[in-house]
């Protein structure tokens, strides 16, 4: 029995022989396989490197193009602003020239009428009376042209008086100086015509109110002539 047990222990015990399994593949195939793996790794690294360079160059070019386009847009916007400003200035200038042309035509017609009218008794009149909004909400600017028709042998002398009419009530108004202070009486002294401009403060102006300008000659208590103008809305 001992020989049999010894044989069994020889194969499975600590004293058993070790068996090594060796591959039958030649060594050069291993070398080729390792070379292929190294080549694939190199190609992969090279592809990533080149792709990164191309992407960086593309991004750089796109940024340069965007900067150039932005500069072009800014330049075009500035040109448009200059053109719009020039057009607005031209429109204002043309409007001013048209208004000035209308005033000159009116003045020429007025002067011709005054100079050619030498018949009959001298008679002063309001050639025009206009109101426009002033610098403050309750302030209005007046524009008056007085003329004398007929013979111009003597001058018209006196002063203007302003009255506000609203809802059946009348209130005296005092003219103002350019700095906003109450002015003395607006003096009248002309032989052919006189142009008058100034400002009035109209407290609590309501819709439908009118301002009446009256010419009171020196030594008279009642107006010689009067003219009304509606307050602009």
Secondary structure by P-SEA (a helix, b strand, c coil): caaaaaaaaaaccccbbbbbbbbcccaaaaaaaaaaaaaaaaaaaaaaaaaaaaaaaaaaaaaaaaaaaaaaaaaaaaaaaaaaaaaaaaaaaaaaaaaaaaaaaaaaaaaaaaaacccccbbbbccbbbbbbcccccbbbbbbbbbccccccbbbbbbbbbbbbcccbbbbbbbbcccccccccbbbbbccbbbbbbbbbbcccccbbbbbbbbbccccccccbbbbbcccc
